[in-house]
Amino acid sequence: MKPKILIVDDEVDLLDILAYNLSKSGYEIDTAKSGEDALETITHNPSAYSLILLDVMMSGMNGFQTAEKLRESGDDTPVIFLTALDTESDLLRGFSVGADDYISKPFSIKEVIARVKAVISRSPHKSGAIKVAGITIDKNAKTVSVADEVVNLTKTEYQLLLTMAQEPGRIFSREELMDRVWGDGCFVEARTVDVHITRLRKKLGHAGEAIVNRSGYGYCIKEKE
């Protein structure tokens, strides 16, 4: 399966050039013309991207702000910034908000393709799979399997599992899981999380025992000892 890249830039001509050339280089491409559009796209396609190519100087939400929002949501997709800003303070800010690389304008398409290839090749997103406690999550195919048997999950169950599996051992409060999975604009009760976790455990069979409840704190996936 081709690695999927989200390109975010409010310069339509540059957006089209990048999309065309990266597509020819073997990548699947989505585009967004603003930081706001990018975050919405990512929200509707969680864990779909191997890389985000993100312009810094955009109207509305700029690239730094977009990356900050992305990291605050727990998304660790690799980000390469595209920018004409090249002072030391700009570079430091870019890396402080989670940049994996920084390409200064003007740039050549060959340079962009080389940097993209390098970042994806060293990224844990490359394989598109997470394995934890006997559970395998294929982020590209959006499938879950236990002992090579596919487990049929709903989208909500999948997102709950993926959220916890990306950080094994970390305890997620019910409120945090509600924000990550349902979104902060959706009103659900904490009990809803419990119900979905119970169903998820049951579907996972013996592997579901890895999802543990820390009374008074929340849920986590515990690696086998």
C-alpha positions in Angstrom: 0.0 0.0 0.0 1.3 3.5 -0.9 2.3 5.8 1.9 -0.3 8.6 2.2 0.7 12.2 2.5 -1.4 15.3 3.4 -0.1 18.5 1.8 -1.3 21.7 3.5 -0.7 25.0 1.7 -2.9 28.0 0.8 -0.9 28.7 -2.4 -3.0 26.7 -4.8 -0.3 26.6 -7.6 2.4 25.3 -5.2 -0.1 22.8 -3.7 -0.9 21.4 -7.2 2.8 21.2 -8.1 3.7 19.3 -4.9 0.7 17.0 -5.2 1.5 16.1 -8.8 5.2 15.4 -8.3 4.8 13.4 -5.0 2.0 11.4 -6.7 4.3 10.6 -9.5 6.9 9.5 -7.0 4.6 6.8 -5.7 2.7 8.5 -2.8 -1.0 8.8 -2.3 -1.9 12.4 -1.8 -4.6 14.4 0.0 -4.5 18.2 0.1 -5.9 21.0 2.4 -5.8 24.7 1.8 -5.7 25.9 5.4 -4.7 24.7 8.8 -8.4 24.5 9.8 -9.2 22.3 6.8 -6.1 20.1 7.6 -7.2 19.4 11.2 -10.7 18.6 10.0 -9.4 16.2 7.4 -7.1 14.5 10.0 -10.0 14.2 12.4 -12.1 12.3 9.8 -9.1 10.2 8.8 -7.2 9.4 12.0 -3.9 7.7 11.6 -4.4 7.6 7.8 -1.2 9.6 6.9 2.4 8.6 6.8 3.5 12.3 6.6 2.1 15.8 6.7 3.8 18.4 4.5 2.8 21.7 6.2 3.3 25.3 5.1 4.0 27.7 7.9 2.8 31.1 6.5 -0.9 30.6 5.9 -3.8 32.9 6.5 -5.9 32.0 9.5 -4.3 29.2 11.5 -0.6 29.1 10.5 1.5 26.0 10.3 3.0 26.3 13.8 -0.5 26.6 15.3 -1.8 23.7 13.2 1.1 21.4 14.4 0.5 22.4 18.0 -3.2 21.5 17.7 -2.2 18.2 16.1 0.2 17.3 18.8 -2.2 18.4 21.6 -4.7 15.9 20.2 -2.2 13.1 20.5 -1.5 12.7 16.8 2.2 12.0 16.2 2.2 11.8 12.4 5.6 13.1 11.1 5.5 16.7 10.0 7.8 18.6 7.5 7.4 22.3 7.6 7.7 24.3 4.3 8.6 28.0 5.0 10.4 31.1 3.9 11.2 31.7 7.6 14.7 30.5 8.3 15.9 32.4 11.4 17.2 30.3 14.3 14.2 31.2 16.4 11.8 30.1 13.6 13.6 26.8 13.3 13.6 26.3 17.1 9.9 27.0 17.2 9.2 24.6 14.4 11.0 21.8 16.2 9.5 22.7 19.5 6.0 22.0 18.2 7.0 18.6 16.8 8.5 19.1 13.4 10.4 16.2 12.0 12.1 18.3 9.3 12.2 21.8 7.9 12.5 22.8 4.2 13.2 26.4 3.4 11.7 28.2 0.4 12.6 28.4 -2.4 13.2 24.6 -2.7 13.6 22.1 -5.5 11.0 19.3 -6.0 13.9 16.8 -5.9 14.8 18.1 -2.4 11.2 17.8 -1.2 11.0 14.2 -2.5 14.3 13.3 -0.9 13.3 14.8 2.5 9.9 13.1 2.4 11.4 9.8 1.6 13.9 10.1 4.4 11.4 11.1 7.1 8.9 8.3 6.1 11.7 5.7 6.0 12.7 6.4 9.6 9.2 6.9 11.0 7.4 4.2 13.1 4.4 5.1 10.9 6.2 3.4 8.0 4.9 -0.1 8.6 1.4 1.2 9.4 1.1 -1.5 12.1 1.1 -1.5 15.8 1.6 -4.7 17.8 0.9 -4.7 21.5 -0.2 -7.5 24.0 -0.8 -10.0 21.2 -3.0 -7.5 19.3 -2.0 -6.3 15.8 -3.5 -3.1 14.5 -3.0 -2.3 10.8 -3.5 1.4 10.6 -3.5 1.5 6.8 -6.1 -1.2 6.4 -7.9 -0.2 9.6 -8.0 -3.8 10.7 -7.4 -5.5 14.0 -6.3 -9.1 14.5 -5.5 -11.5 17.3 -3.5 -14.6 16.6 -3.8 -13.9 12.8 -7.6 -13.8 13.2 -9.3 -10.6 12.1 -11.5 -9.0 14.8 -14.5 -7.1 13.5 -14.7 -3.8 15.4 -16.9 -0.7 15.0 -15.2 2.5 14.1 -15.5 3.7 17.7 -14.1 0.5 19.1 -11.2 0.7 16.7 -10.4 4.3 17.7 -10.5 3.5 21.4 -8.1 0.6 20.8 -5.8 2.6 18.6 -5.6 5.5 21.0 -4.5 3.2 23.9 -2.3 1.0 21.8 -0.2 4.0 20.5 0.9 4.6 24.1 1.0 1.2 26.0 0.9 1.6 29.7 -0.4 5.1 29.7 -3.6 5.6 31.6 -6.3 7.5 29.7 -9.1 9.1 31.7 -12.6 8.6 30.4 -12.7 12.3 29.6 -9.6 12.1 27.5 -10.9 9.1 25.6 -14.1 10.9 24.9 -12.2 13.9 23.5 -9.9 11.7 21.4 -12.5 9.3 20.0 -15.8 11.2 20.0 -14.4 14.8 19.8 -14.8 17.6 22.2 -17.9 18.9 20.3 -19.8 15.6 20.9 -21.7 15.1 24.1 -21.4 11.6 25.5 -21.5 10.3 29.1 -18.5 8.7 30.8 -20.6 5.5 31.1 -20.5 5.4 27.2 -16.8 4.8 27.4 -17.2 1.9 29.8 -19.8 0.2 27.6 -17.6 0.4 24.5 -14.6 -0.8 26.4 -16.6 -3.8 27.7 -17.7 -4.7 24.1 -14.1 -4.2 22.9 -12.7 -6.5 25.5 -15.2 -9.2 24.6 -14.5 -9.0 20.9 -10.7 -9.3 21.5 -11.2 -12.5 23.5 -8.3 -13.4 25.8 -6.3 -10.5 24.4 -8.9 -8.2 25.8 -7.5 -8.8 29.2 -4.7 -6.4 28.3 -7.1 -3.5 28.5 -7.2 -2.8 32.2 -9.1 -0.3 34.3 -7.2 1.7 36.9 -10.0 2.5 39.4 -10.4 6.3 39.7 -8.1 7.0 36.8 -9.1 5.4 33.6 -8.1 2.7 31.1 -4.8 1.5 29.5 -3.4 -1.3 27.5 -0.8 -3.2 29.5 1.9 -5.1 27.7 2.3 -8.8 28.6 4.9 -9.3 31.3 
